[in-house]
Amino acid sequence: MNSVRASIRKLPPSASIKILKKVFSLPAPAARLILNDVTRARKSHRPWIHKVKLNPNQAQDWSGCWIGENIHDLNHEGLMKRVYEADIVLFYVHGGGFRIGSCTMYMDTNIAWIKVLKEKYGLKCMIMSVDYRLAPEHRYPSPVEDVVRAYEHLVQKLSVHSEKIIVIGDSAGAALALEMLFITHDPSMFEIEVDDNNSSSTQPVLTELPRPAGTVLISPLVTDETTSESWRVNQKYDYITNYTAKVIKRDYFEPTKKEDEDDEDKVNQILGIAKLQTGFSAFMSPQVLMYIGNLEVLRDDALQLALKAEQDGVAWQTVIEDNVHDWFCVREVVKDKTTLTRADMTFADFCYRAIGKPVAERQQYIPTPRNSLSNGLAAVKEEDESDVDDESSYLSDTTPSSSSLFDFRLSKLSLDEFEQQKASSKRSSDIVFV
């Protein structure tokens, strides 16, 4: 099977795109079986991975892995020392249409990020790559809850200063990252629903979390609509199609009841950010970098979001290349590899600019004790995703938490609330063609 995986990775971009188009249209179990095997971490990746596995006997804050140079065999203290001494921590949420994917599916890309930051700017980097529950077994808002809880763990329990955090998400992972930023900006706009047999227990409270220094959005999924011009002209190039969009909506969102069809508050709320006209500077990082493909179906919706956010005062930089969906992560679909070299350099420049100053000069962030979101939501892993070495002795930085279960859902938030905020002055678009 290793030889099969190696052969697939050597296919020309056109063949890779055809395979991905087929895989993404399959039912979730079949799609996972294929993609997880092809993208499984290889033996050469093992020194870079320190997994955080779920313990069925306790509720945990997050699952996924830390990615860094020679961290596989570190004990808990050694791992945390590397995290605290890092100049930059990348909080990464993988894509896969909410249905497939894992925290180690883009190891070559993740390692490239770490290397370019070290080689160009001498920055020590660690990646917190998050696994989240997948659809259709776990529909919205379960994946959002997992991402919010993981970010809260990073800034609250680990006390990692937000000024050295860059949030990264690709495709559906970018949608989850945006939702996380939106929710943790002003939790008062969200309802918390508690399912706890102990009625006298205190309801968990989600409070505002600090903004990361920067956000990197890679081919972000920002709306469930498929009516833009790029959807019409780019389906012949891209591996994301109208059928794929229908499968994702069917698996990820709860079926819409007839009586709810006219209620915008109950329809696909996670992808409602694209409907905002202003208010972006309130919840987004002060600096955003977006990678988009000129040949992908999501192009126009992503560019429209970028324009509105920039008009609202967000320092937004966009990199456009003549490639298909998620090309910055799925590097097998890129024919001209020099494109990736330039894109990696832009990534390093952005991260260096976003964190602004050395770690030693930053004021330490001390979390305020509180009832934490992480006191609930025991994450459930859908399947065993052990690596090629069948390694099971990874150490975890998770801590036990209470057994109460709760979730949060969008309250009846009026987008007009954001519209009424004072928009910042307009300026010309900062789009970089490389």
NORJO-V292732 format. One record per backbone hydrogen bond with DSSP energy under -0.5 kcal/mol. NH is the residue of the N-H (numbers start at 0). CO is the residue of the C=O. E is the energy in kcal/mol with one decimal. If there is no record, write none. Layout:
[[NH CO E] [NH CO E]]
This chain:
[[4 0 -2.4] [5 1 -2.2] [6 2 -2.1] [7 3 -2.3] [8 4 -2.0] [9 5 -0.7] [9 6 -0.7] [10 7 -1.5] [14 11 -0.7] [15 11 -2.1] [16 12 -2.5] [17 13 -1.6] [18 14 -2.1] [19 15 -2.6] [20 16 -2.3] [21 17 -1.6] [22 18 -2.7] [23 19 -2.7] [24 20 -0.7] [24 21 -0.6] [25 21 -0.5] [25 22 -1.4] [30 26 -2.6] [31 27 -2.7] [32 28 -2.0] [33 29 -1.8] [34 30 -2.8] [35 31 -2.8] [36 32 -0.8] [37 33 -2.2] [38 34 -2.6] [39 35 -0.5] [44 41 -1.4] [45 41 -0.8] [45 42 -0.8] [47 44 -2.0] [48 45 -1.5] [49 65 -2.4] [51 63 -2.7] [52 50 -0.6] [55 53 -0.6] [57 54 -2.0] [58 400 -0.6] [62 130 -0.6] [63 51 -2.0] [64 128 -2.4] [65 49 -2.8] [66 126 -2.5] [67 47 -2.1] [70 46 -2.1] [70 67 -0.8] [71 46 -1.5] [73 70 -1.3] [78 74 -2.6] [79 75 -2.5] [80 76 -2.0] [81 77 -1.7] [82 78 -2.0] [83 79 -2.7] [84 80 -2.0] [85 81 -0.8] [85 82 -0.6] [86 123 -1.8] [87 123 -1.9] [88 163 -3.1] [89 125 -2.7] [90 88 -0.7] [90 165 -2.5] [91 89 -0.9] [91 127 -2.3] [92 167 -2.4] [93 129 -0.7] [98 95 -1.6] [99 95 -1.8] [104 101 -1.4] [106 103 -0.9] [109 105 -2.7] [110 106 -2.8] [111 107 -1.9] [112 108 -2.0] [113 109 -1.9] [114 110 -2.6] [115 111 -2.4] [116 112 -1.8] [117 113 -1.6] [118 114 -3.0] [119 115 -2.3] [120 116 -1.3] [121 117 -1.3] [122 116 -2.1] [124 122 -0.5] [125 87 -1.8] [126 66 -2.4] [127 89 -2.9] [128 64 -2.6] [128 126 -0.8] [129 91 -2.6] [129 127 -0.6] [130 62 -2.8] [134 97 -2.9] [135 250 -0.5] [137 133 -1.8] [139 251 -2.6] [141 138 -2.3] [144 140 -2.5] [145 141 -2.0] [146 142 -1.9] [147 143 -2.7] [148 144 -2.6] [149 145 -1.9] [150 146 -2.3] [151 147 -2.5] [152 148 -2.2] [153 149 -1.9] [154 150 -2.2] [155 151 -2.8] [156 151 -0.8] [157 152 -2.4] [159 153 -2.2] [160 158 -0.5] [163 160 -1.8] [164 161 -1.7] [165 88 -2.3] [166 213 -2.4] [167 90 -3.1] [168 215 -2.1] [169 92 -1.4] [170 217 -3.1] [172 169 -2.4] [173 170 -0.7] [174 170 -1.3] [175 171 -2.1] [176 172 -2.2] [177 173 -2.5] [178 174 -2.2] [179 175 -2.4] [180 176 -2.2] [181 177 -2.3] [182 178 -2.8] [183 179 -2.6] [184 180 -0.9] [185 181 -1.0] [188 185 -1.9] [189 186 -2.1] [190 408 -2.1] [192 190 -0.6] [192 406 -3.0] [193 191 -0.5] [194 404 -2.8] [195 193 -0.5] [198 196 -1.2] [200 197 -1.7] [204 370 -0.5] [206 204 -0.6] [208 183 -2.0] [212 161 -1.4] [212 164 -1.5] [213 164 -1.2] [214 286 -1.7] [215 166 -3.1] [216 214 -0.5] [216 288 -2.6] [217 168 -2.6] [217 215 -0.5] [218 216 -0.6] [218 290 -3.4] [220 170 -1.5] [221 219 -0.7] [230 227 -0.5] [231 227 -1.1] [232 228 -2.3] [233 229 -1.9] [234 230 -0.5] [236 233 -1.4] [237 233 -2.7] [240 238 -0.5] [244 240 -2.2] [245 241 -2.0] [246 242 -2.2] [247 243 -2.4] [248 244 -2.4] [249 245 -2.3] [250 246 -2.4] [251 247 -2.7] [252 248 -1.6] [259 256 -1.6] [260 256 -0.6] [260 257 -1.0] [262 259 -1.8] [263 261 -0.8] [265 262 -2.0] [266 263 -1.0] [267 265 -0.6] [270 267 -1.0] [271 268 -1.8] [273 221 -1.0] [274 271 -1.6] [275 272 -1.6] [281 278 -1.1] [282 278 -0.6] [282 279 -0.9] [283 279 -2.5] [287 314 -2.6] [288 214 -2.6] [289 316 -2.8] [290 216 -2.4] [291 318 -2.4] [293 320 -3.7] [294 322 -2.3] [295 292 -1.5] [298 295 -1.2] [301 297 -2.0] [302 298 -2.5] [303 299 -2.1] [304 300 -1.9] [305 301 -2.2] [306 302 -2.2] [307 303 -2.1] [308 304 -2.5] [309 305 -2.4] [310 306 -2.2] [311 307 -0.9] [312 309 -1.9] [313 308 -2.2] [314 285 -1.9] [315 313 -1.2] [316 287 -2.6] [317 429 -1.7] [318 289 -3.2] [319 317 -0.5] [319 431 -1.4] [320 291 -1.5] [322 320 -2.5] [326 323 -1.1] [328 325 -1.1] [329 325 -3.2] [330 328 -1.7] [332 329 -1.6] [333 330 -1.2] [334 332 -0.6] [336 334 -1.0] [338 335 -1.6] [340 336 -1.4] [341 337 -2.3] [342 338 -2.2] [343 339 -2.6] [344 340 -1.9] [345 341 -2.2] [346 342 -2.2] [347 343 -2.4] [348 344 -2.5] [349 345 -2.4] [350 346 -2.5] [351 347 -2.4] [352 348 -2.3] [353 349 -2.6] [354 350 -2.2] [355 351 -1.2] [356 354 -2.0] [360 357 -1.2] [361 358 -1.8] [365 363 -0.6] [366 364 -0.6] [371 369 -0.7] [374 371 -1.8] [375 372 -1.0] [378 376 -0.7] [384 382 -0.6] [387 40 -1.1] [389 386 -2.3] [400 58 -0.7] [404 194 -1.2] [406 192 -2.1] [408 190 -2.0] [410 188 -1.3] [412 410 -3.0] [414 412 -0.5] [416 413 -1.6] [417 413 -0.5] [417 414 -0.7] [418 414 -1.8] [419 415 -1.8] [420 417 -1.5] [422 420 -0.5] [429 315 -0.5] [430 428 -0.9] [431 317 -4.3] [432 430 -0.6] [433 319 -0.7] [433 431 -0.7]]
